[in-house]
C-alpha cells in the first residue's frame, strides 16, 4: 500500500488566494505524483463536492475532498497558507488545507487512515504542530502518524491554557473542570448514579472527513460533560452497527448527518436530536445538552419507517436510476423460481403428452393412474398454476423492494389485475412500481400515535389496494394491455432480418454483464413471452437461453485448448464452467471476467450475438425457460440449436485466446495465483 502522503504532496508556502486555486495547486502535485490521471476531471469532482456543502471548519481548517474515477489510489495533499483562504467556515479563512482524493472504489485500509486523520484535526496539538512545521518531510510523517505531534522550535510560544480551552470549545467540546483535591466518598448504601448514555450516528455525502470529525467532536464533548457517547460512523470505510444492547440502553440519540441514516428504525422511541453533520463538529456540546433536555421532558421520536430491503445496502450517492434497477431486480429475482418450476413442468408435459395436452380436462375430475396423458395433464396443470403467479409475484416483490412488507398486498393485487385486463408482464412491472410508490406516499403522512398500530395491518393495505386497483382497472391497465398485444403480435410476425437482429441484440444483452441487470432484462423479456406463447416468443426464449450458455462454455474451452494463457485457479474454474454453461448459468464466466474484463466480456458478447442471431435464423423454439442442454428434447430444431451454440462458443473462444495472446505485457502472475474475488455464482439466467 503506497503512503497516503509524501513530502512531494506538501506545500508549506501555499500562495493561492482562492479555494479553487488552492485545490488546483494541490491537485497538480497529485498529478505529478501519478495519483490523479485527469486534472480537469478531478477538479470538476472537487468543485461538485464543494457545491454540496462548504468544506471549511472552525479553527482555520479547509478540507476539500471528493471521490473521483480520476484518482488511482487514496491520496492526501497538504498546503499551509500564510494569508488564509476562504472555505466557507463561520470563523473565517483557513490556513491549513487538506485536499483528500479517494478513488470511486477506495479500499478500506486507506479510507480508515483518512478517517483517523479527520479525527486528529480536532486535536489542537496536532494542528498546532502543523502550523509550526518547517520541513515538508516531517510534515508528511506527522500527518501519516509516523511522528508524534509536537511544536517545532521556531520561537512560537505554546498556546496558553485559556486559549486551549477556547479552541476546544470552538470544536464543540467544553473544558472539563479540575477535580477537587479531596473527594468525599458516597455512603456505602447509596449506589453511584449511572451516567447519561447517548448513541450517535454521523455521516456525510462523501463519508471521508466530516463523518469522522463529527464523531470525534461528539465523543470529546461527551467526556467533558460526563456523558457516555458511542458513535456509529457511516462513512466510506464501511460501518459497524452499534451493539443492539447499547442502543436499547441509551438515554438519547444524536443524528449528525447529511445523507440518510441507515437502519434508522433501530433508534426509534428515544429522545432524538437530528442535525447536519457540521453541527456535530461545531456544536457538539450544545447537541448533548439538547438531548438531555429532551430526555428530561420525556420527548421521544416517532417510529422510523424501515428502509426497503433493496435500500438497506444502498450507497449514499445512489441515484433514482440505481434504486429503480434494484427494485426491478428484486421482483425478477423472486419471479425466477416460479418461472423455472412452472415453465419446466409445462415443457415436460408437452414432451410427454404432446402439444394438445393443454386441452386435457382437469385432473381433479379425470385422472387415470396408468395413462401417460393423465400424468402429462397433471404436470401441465401444476405448471400452469405455478406460471400463473409470475406476474403477481413480479409486481408484489417490486413493491416489496420499494416499501418493504406493506407493499406486498397492493403489489400482488395490482399484478393480479394486470392479468385480468391482459396487461401481462409489462402490466406487472407498472403495477409493482405504482404499489410501491403509493405505499411510500401513505407512509409519509403524519399519523396520530393511537392509529399507528393499525396502519401496517389495516389502513395501508386498504388504501393502497384501492388506489392501485383504480389505476390498473381504469387508468393504465388498458393502454398497457394494448401495448402488450402489439408487442406479442410483433414477435409473432418476426421473420428474416428483423428476427436475426433481435437475436443478436438479445445475445449481446445476455453476455454483457453475465447475470447482471442487462442479462436479467433480456431474460425477463423472453420469459414474459411464455405467458402467452406464440411462434415469435418461443424463438426469443430459445435465442436468450442459447446466448446465455456461450460465455461459460467458451471460457471452459479456452482453458482447455490454451491453458497457459490462464492461471491455475482459472483453469480449475474452467472445469466447473463446462457444467455451468451446459446448465444455462451464465454467471459461470464471472471469475474470468473479473480477472480480465477488457478481453473476456467483448469476446463473450461477440459469441453471444452470433448464437442469438443463428438461433433466430434457424427458427429454433423453446417452451422451457431454463435447463440448458437438459431440455434439448423440448427444443424445436434441436440440432441446429446445438450448432448455433457451438458456433458462438467457438467465436468467443477464438477471440479471447487471440486477445490474451496479443497483450503487450506478459502475465507475470505465478501459475498458482488465486483468481480475484467476486467470482460468486448464482443460479439464474
ZAMARGU-4260 file (C-alpha; in steps of 0.2 Angstrom, whole numbers, plus 5000, padded with zeros to 4 digits):
<rodrens>
0) 5000/5000/5000 | 5008/5017/4995 | 5010/5030/5008 | 4995/5042/5009 | 5005/5057/5009
5) 5024/5061/5004 | 5034/5076/5005 | 5031/5080/4987 | 5012/5082/4992 | 5016/5095/5005
10) 5016/5114/5001 | 5021/5124/5017 | 5020/5140/5007 | 5004/5139/4998 | 5002/5155/4988
15) 4984/5153/4981 | 4971/5166/4986 | 4955/5156/4982 | 4949/5139/4986 | 4948/5134/4968
20) 4966/5140/4966 | 4972/5130/4981 | 4963/5115/4975 | 4972/5116/4958 | 4989/5119/4966
25) 4987/5104/4977 | 4979/5093/4964 | 4994/5097/4952 | 5005/5089/4965 | 4994/5074/4965
30) 4995/5073/4946 | 5014/5074/4946 | 5015/5060/4959 | 5004/5049/4947 | 4990/5049/4959
35) 4977/5058/4948 | 4975/5054/4930 | 4965/5069/4924 | 4967/5086/4932 | 4952/5094/4924
40) 4940/5080/4928 | 4947/5078/4946 | 4945/5097/4949 | 4927/5096/4942 | 4923/5082/4955
45) 4931/5093/4969 | 4920/5108/4964 | 4904/5097/4963 | 4908/5091/4981 | 4911/5109/4987
50) 4894/5114/4979 | 4885/5102/4991 | 4892/5110/5007 | 4907/5121/5011 | 4922/5111/5017
55) 4929/5125/5029 | 4929/5121/5048 | 4931/5131/5063 | 4949/5133/5069 | 4956/5138/5052
60) 4954/5121/5043 | 4949/5118/5025 | 4946/5100/5019 | 4941/5100/5001 | 4938/5082/4996
65) 4929/5070/4984 | 4928/5053/4977 | 4933/5053/4958 | 4936/5040/4945 | 4952/5050/4940
70) 4960/5045/4957 | 4971/5030/4956 | 4973/5027/4975 | 4968/5037/4991 | 4979/5052/4992
75) 4981/5067/5003 | 4990/5084/4999 | 4993/5097/5012 | 4995/5116/5010 | 4998/5129/5023
80) 4993/5147/5018 | 5000/5162/5027 | 4986/5174/5021 | 4972/5161/5024 | 4959/5155/5011
85) 4940/5156/5012 | 4932/5139/5013 | 4916/5145/5020 | 4920/5142/5038 | 4910/5153/5050
90) 4925/5159/5059 | 4935/5165/5044 | 4948/5159/5032 | 4958/5143/5033 | 4977/5142/5034
95) 4978/5123/5035 | 4971/5115/5019 | 4970/5096/5016 | 4965/5090/4999 | 4958/5072/5001
100) 4956/5062/4985 | 4948/5045/4986 | 4945/5033/4971 | 4927/5029/4966 | 4930/5012/4975
105) 4943/5016/4988 | 4950/5002/4998 | 4945/5001/5017 | 4963/5002/5023 | 4967/5019/5015
110) 4950/5026/5020 | 4952/5021/5038 | 4968/5031/5038 | 4959/5046/5031 | 4946/5043/5045
115) 4959/5043/5058 | 4966/5060/5051 | 4949/5068/5051 | 4948/5064/5070 | 4966/5071/5073
120) 4960/5088/5065 | 4950/5090/5081 | 4966/5089/5091 | 4974/5106/5094 | 4991/5099/5097
125) 4991/5091/5080 | 4985/5106/5071 | 4997/5117/5081 | 5012/5106/5076 | 5007/5108/5058
130) 5006/5127/5059 | 5024/5127/5066 | 5032/5114/5055 | 5046/5119/5044 | 5051/5104/5034
135) 5039/5095/5021 | 5046/5078/5025 | 5042/5079/5044 | 5025/5087/5040 | 5021/5072/5029
140) 5027/5060/5043 | 5017/5069/5056 | 5001/5068/5045 | 5004/5049/5042 | 5006/5047/5061
145) 5025/5042/5059 | 5029/5056/5071 | 5021/5062/5087 | 5014/5079/5086 | 5025/5092/5094
150) 5028/5111/5091 | 5044/5114/5082 | 5056/5126/5090 | 5053/5141/5079 | 5051/5154/5093
155) 5032/5152/5094 | 5026/5150/5111 | 5014/5136/5116 | 4995/5141/5117 | 4990/5147/5135
160) 4978/5136/5144 | 4964/5148/5142 | 4966/5148/5123 | 4967/5129/5123 | 4950/5129/5132
165) 4943/5141/5119 | 4949/5131/5104 | 4941/5115/5112 | 4925/5124/5114 | 4926/5130/5096
170) 4927/5112/5091 | 4912/5108/5101 | 4920/5102/5117 | 4918/5110/5134 | 4934/5110/5145
175) 4931/5099/5160 | 4933/5107/5177 | 4948/5102/5188 | 4944/5089/5200 | 4944/5094/5218
180) 4959/5089/5228 | 4949/5079/5240 | 4933/5070/5237 | 4920/5063/5249 | 4916/5045/5246
185) 4897/5041/5244 | 4889/5031/5258 | 4891/5013/5255 | 4872/5010/5254 | 4869/5024/5241
190) 4873/5017/5223 | 4883/5028/5211 | 4870/5035/5198 | 4873/5028/5181 | 4879/5041/5168
195) 4868/5048/5155 | 4871/5037/5139 | 4870/5044/5121 | 4871/5034/5105 | 4875/5044/5089
200) 4877/5042/5070 | 4887/5053/5059 | 4888/5053/5040 | 4892/5065/5026 | 4890/5063/5007
205) 4907/5058/5004 | 4910/5049/5020 | 4928/5054/5022 | 4931/5069/5033 | 4916/5077/5041
210) 4909/5060/5046 | 4924/5056/5057 | 4927/5074/5063 | 4909/5075/5070 | 4911/5058/5079
215) 4927/5064/5087 | 4919/5080/5092 | 4904/5072/5100 | 4915/5059/5109 | 4926/5073/5116
220) 4911/5084/5121 | 4903/5069/5130 | 4919/5066/5140 | 4919/5084/5145 | 4901/5083/5151
225) 4902/5067/5160 | 4891/5058/5147 | 4894/5041/5139 | 4894/5044/5120 | 4895/5029/5107
230) 4896/5034/5089 | 4892/5024/5073 | 4902/5032/5059 | 4893/5028/5042 | 4907/5033/5031
235) 4917/5027/5016 | 4927/5014/5026 | 4911/5005/5029 | 4902/5005/5046 | 4899/4993/5060
240) 4882/4994/5068 | 4882/4998/5086 | 4878/4984/5098 | 4859/4982/5099 | 4860/4982/5118
245) 4870/4998/5118 | 4856/5006/5108 | 4842/4999/5119 | 4851/5005/5135 | 4854/5023/5128
250) 4845/5038/5135 | 4846/5048/5120 | 4851/5049/5101 | 4860/5061/5090 | 4860/5061/5071
255) 4873/5072/5064 | 4871/5068/5045 | 4869/5074/5028 | 4864/5058/5020 | 4850/5046/5026
260) 4854/5036/5041 | 4855/5018/5038 | 4843/5007/5048 | 4836/5022/5057 | 4822/5012/5064
265) 4834/5005/5077 | 4834/5021/5086 | 4815/5025/5086 | 4806/5029/5103 | 4820/5039/5111
270) 4824/5057/5114 | 4832/5062/5097 | 4842/5077/5090 | 4843/5077/5071 | 4855/5089/5063
275) 4868/5091/5049 | 4885/5084/5051 | 4893/5101/5053 | 4883/5104/5068 | 4891/5088/5075
280) 4908/5096/5073 | 4904/5114/5079 | 4890/5112/5092 | 4893/5095/5100 | 4891/5101/5117
285) 4875/5110/5113 | 4868/5094/5105 | 4872/5084/5120 | 4863/5097/5131 | 4848/5097/5119
290) 4847/5078/5121 | 4847/5079/5140 | 4834/5092/5139 | 4823/5082/5128 | 4825/5066/5139
295) 4821/5076/5155 | 4804/5082/5146 | 4800/5065/5140 | 4801/5069/5122 | 4804/5054/5110
300) 4805/5052/5091 | 4791/5044/5081 | 4795/5026/5075 | 4805/5027/5059 | 4800/5019/5043
305) 4811/5004/5040 | 4822/5005/5024 | 4816/4995/5010 | 4825/4978/5008 | 4834/4984/4992
310) 4839/5000/5000 | 4847/4993/5016 | 4864/4992/5007 | 4862/5007/4996 | 4877/5019/4995
315) 4874/5037/5000 | 4876/5043/4982 | 4864/5030/4974 | 4853/5040/4962 | 4835/5036/4957
320) 4841/5025/4942 | 4851/5014/4953 | 4837/5012/4965 | 4825/5008/4951 | 4836/4995/4945
325) 4837/4987/4962 | 4818/4987/4964 | 4815/4979/4947 | 4829/4966/4950 | 4820/4962/4967
330) 4804/4957/4958 | 4813/4947/4944 | 4824/4938/4957 | 4808/4932/4966 | 4799/4928/4950
335) 4813/4917/4943 | 4809/4901/4954 | 4791/4902/4949 | 4796/4903/4930 | 4808/4889/4932
340) 4796/4877/4941 | 4781/4881/4931 | 4790/4883/4914 | 4799/4866/4916 | 4783/4857/4921
345) 4774/4864/4906 | 4788/4859/4895 | 4789/4841/4902 | 4770/4840/4900 | 4772/4844/4881
350) 4786/4832/4879 | 4776/4818/4887 | 4758/4821/4881 | 4761/4832/4865 | 4756/4850/4862
355) 4737/4846/4863 | 4739/4842/4882 | 4733/4860/4886 | 4716/4854/4881 | 4715/4840/4893
360) 4701/4840/4906 | 4705/4845/4924 | 4714/4830/4933 | 4703/4834/4948 | 4689/4827/4938
365) 4698/4814/4927 | 4714/4805/4931 | 4719/4788/4926 | 4735/4782/4935 | 4740/4770/4921
370) 4739/4783/4907 | 4754/4794/4902 | 4742/4808/4896 | 4735/4809/4913 | 4752/4812/4921
375) 4756/4824/4907 | 4740/4833/4910 | 4744/4834/4929 | 4761/4841/4926 | 4754/4854/4914
380) 4741/4860/4926 | 4753/4861/4940 | 4765/4871/4929 | 4750/4882/4923 | 4746/4886/4941
385) 4764/4890/4946 | 4766/4900/4930 | 4750/4910/4934 | 4759/4918/4949 | 4773/4925/4938
390) 4765/4942/4936 | 4758/4945/4953 | 4774/4939/4961 | 4784/4951/4950 | 4773/4966/4955
395) 4772/4961/4973 | 4791/4960/4976 | 4794/4975/4966 | 4783/4984/4978 | 4792/4975/4992
400) 4809/4981/4986 | 4802/4999/4987 | 4792/4999/5003 | 4795/4983/5012 | 4781/4972/5018
405) 4767/4985/5017 | 4770/4985/4998 | 4766/4966/4996 | 4747/4967/4997 | 4744/4981/4984
410) 4758/4974/4973 | 4750/4957/4972 | 4733/4965/4969 | 4740/4975/4955 | 4749/4961/4947
415) 4733/4950/4948 | 4723/4965/4940 | 4737/4966/4926 | 4732/4948/4922 | 4714/4951/4922
420) 4715/4966/4910 | 4728/4956/4899 | 4741/4969/4903 | 4753/4954/4905 | 4772/4956/4910
425) 4773/4975/4907 | 4757/4977/4917 | 4765/4968/4932 | 4780/4980/4931 | 4769/4995/4931
430) 4758/4988/4945 | 4773/4985/4956 | 4780/5002/4954 | 4763/5010/4957 | 4760/5000/4973
435) 4777/5004/4980 | 4775/5022/4976 | 4758/5023/4984 | 4763/5014/5000 | 4778/5026/5001
440) 4767/5041/4999 | 4755/5035/5013 | 4769/5031/5025 | 4775/5050/5023 | 4758/5056/5031
445) 4759/5060/5049 | 4748/5049/5059 | 4742/5051/5077 | 4750/5040/5089 | 4734/5029/5093
450) 4732/5025/5075 | 4750/5020/5071 | 4747/5002/5077 | 4734/4998/5064 | 4742/5007/5049
455) 4753/4992/5043 | 4739/4979/5046 | 4723/4988/5040 | 4725/5006/5034 | 4740/5004/5022
460) 4734/4988/5013 | 4716/4995/5012 | 4720/5012/5004 | 4735/5006/4994 | 4725/4992/4986
465) 4710/5004/4982 | 4722/5016/4974 | 4732/5003/4964 | 4716/4994/4959 | 4708/5010/4952
470) 4724/5015/4942 | 4726/4997/4935 | 4707/4995/4930 | 4703/5012/4924 | 4718/5022/4920
475) 4734/5012/4915 | 4728/4994/4913 | 4720/4996/4895 | 4734/5006/4887 | 4747/4993/4894
480) 4736/4979/4888 | 4736/4987/4870 | 4755/4989/4871 | 4757/4971/4877 | 4746/4965/4862
485) 4756/4975/4850 | 4772/4968/4856 | 4765/4950/4856 | 4759/4952/4838 | 4776/4960/4833
490) 4785/4944/4840 | 4773/4933/4831 | 4777/4941/4814 | 4796/4942/4816 | 4804/4934/4801
495) 4820/4936/4791 | 4832/4950/4795 | 4822/4958/4809 | 4822/4941/4819 | 4841/4939/4816
500) 4844/4957/4823 | 4833/4954/4838 | 4843/4938/4841 | 4859/4947/4840 | 4854/4961/4852
505) 4847/4949/4865 | 4863/4939/4864 | 4873/4955/4867 | 4862/4959/4882 | 4864/4941/4889
510) 4883/4942/4889 | 4887/4960/4893 | 4886/4958/4912 | 4885/4939/4914 | 4870/4938/4926
515) 4868/4957/4930 | 4854/4969/4926 | 4855/4969/4907 | 4856/4950/4907 | 4840/4949/4918
520) 4831/4962/4907 | 4834/4951/4892 | 4829/4935/4901 | 4813/4943/4909 | 4808/4949/4891
525) 4809/4931/4885 | 4800/4924/4900 | 4786/4937/4898 | 4783/4930/4881 | 4780/4912/4888
530) 4764/4918/4897 | 4756/4919/4880 | 4767/4909/4869 | 4767/4911/4850 | 4780/4906/4837
535) 4789/4923/4840 | 4790/4922/4859 | 4796/4904/4858 | 4810/4909/4846 | 4815/4923/4858
540) 4816/4911/4873 | 4827/4899/4863 | 4839/4913/4857 | 4841/4920/4875 | 4845/4903/4883
545) 4857/4899/4869 | 4866/4915/4870 | 4867/4914/4889 | 4876/4897/4888 | 4890/4903/4877
550) 4901/4913/4890 | 4905/4899/4902 | 4906/4886/4888 | 4919/4897/4879 | 4929/4900/4894
555) 4929/4882/4898 | 4935/4878/4880 | 4948/4892/4880 | 4956/4885/4896 | 4957/4868/4889
560) 4965/4872/4872 | 4976/4886/4878 | 4978/4883/4896 | 4995/4893/4898 | 4986/4909/4895
565) 4976/4906/4911 | 4981/4905/4929 | 4980/4888/4938 | 4964/4894/4948 | 4956/4900/4931
570) 4960/4883/4924 | 4951/4875/4939 | 4936/4887/4936 | 4936/4881/4918 | 4932/4863/4923
575) 4917/4869/4933 | 4912/4881/4918 | 4908/4866/4907 | 4894/4861/4919 | 4888/4879/4922
580) 4887/4883/4904 | 4878/4867/4899 | 4865/4871/4913 | 4862/4889/4907 | 4871/4898/4922
585) 4879/4912/4913 | 4887/4918/4929 | 4900/4903/4927 | 4910/4916/4917 | 4911/4929/4931
590) 4928/4923/4938 | 4936/4925/4920 | 4928/4942/4918 | 4933/4948/4935 | 4951/4944/4931
595) 4952/4951/4913 | 4936/4961/4909 | 4943/4970/4894 | 4946/4954/4885 | 4933/4942/4891
600) 4917/4952/4891 | 4919/4958/4872 | 4923/4940/4867 | 4908/4934/4876 | 4897/4947/4869
605) 4903/4943/4851 | 4899/4924/4853 | 4883/4928/4862 | 4877/4939/4847 | 4882/4926/4834
610) 4872/4912/4844 | 4857/4923/4846 | 4856/4928/4828 | 4859/4910/4822 | 4846/4903/4834
615) 4833/4915/4827 | 4839/4912/4809 | 4837/4893/4811 | 4819/4896/4818 | 4823/4887/4834
620) 4809/4887/4848 | 4809/4883/4866 | 4795/4882/4878 | 4806/4879/4894 | 4813/4895/4902
625) 4828/4886/4909 | 4838/4870/4909 | 4852/4872/4896 | 4856/4856/4886 | 4845/4846/4898
630) 4829/4852/4889 | 4836/4850/4871 | 4822/4837/4868 | 4810/4851/4870 | 4818/4862/4858
635) 4812/4865/4840 | 4826/4861/4828 | 4837/4854/4841 | 4852/4850/4830 | 4853/4867/4823
640) 4851/4874/4840 | 4866/4865/4846 | 4875/4871/4831 | 4871/4889/4835 | 4878/4887/4852
645) 4894/4878/4846 | 4897/4892/4833 | 4895/4905/4846 | 4906/4896/4858 | 4920/4894/4845
650) 4919/4913/4841 | 4921/4918/4859 | 4935/4905/4862 | 4945/4911/4847 | 4943/4929/4852
655) 4948/4928/4870 | 4963/4917/4865 | 4968/4930/4852 | 4966/4945/4864 | 4975/4937/4878
660) 4989/4931/4866 | 4991/4949/4859 | 4993/4958/4875 | 5008/4969/4876 | 5014/4963/4893
665) 5015/4945/4898 | 5005/4939/4913 | 5018/4940/4927 | 5007/4931/4940 | 5013/4914/4945
670) 5003/4900/4938 | 4996/4895/4955 | 4990/4913/4960 | 4972/4914/4965 | 4959/4922/4955
675) 4952/4939/4961 | 4937/4940/4972 | 4920/4942/4966 | 4918/4925/4957 | 4902/4921/4966
680) 4889/4911/4956 | 4870/4912/4957 | 4858/4901/4949 | 4849/4912/4937 | 4850/4917/4919
</rodrens>
